[in-house]
Amino acid sequence: MRTRPLGREIAIALGFKLLALVALYIVFFGPAHRIRVTPAQMVEALSATAPR
């Protein structure tokens, strides 16, 4: 089964967009950018009073 040229172009464009989204996720939201939070830090943050 042969695909039409328009269908092939759409598939290629969607593939590039998916690749770009994955690359952006890795660059900006990947595991290297996550902050390590210990349970003690979380307790301290939750028990602190809010500034007025």
Secondary structure, 3 states (H helix, E strand, C coil): CCCCHHHHHHHHHHHHHHHHHHHHHHHHHCHHHCCCCCHHHHHHHHHCCCCC
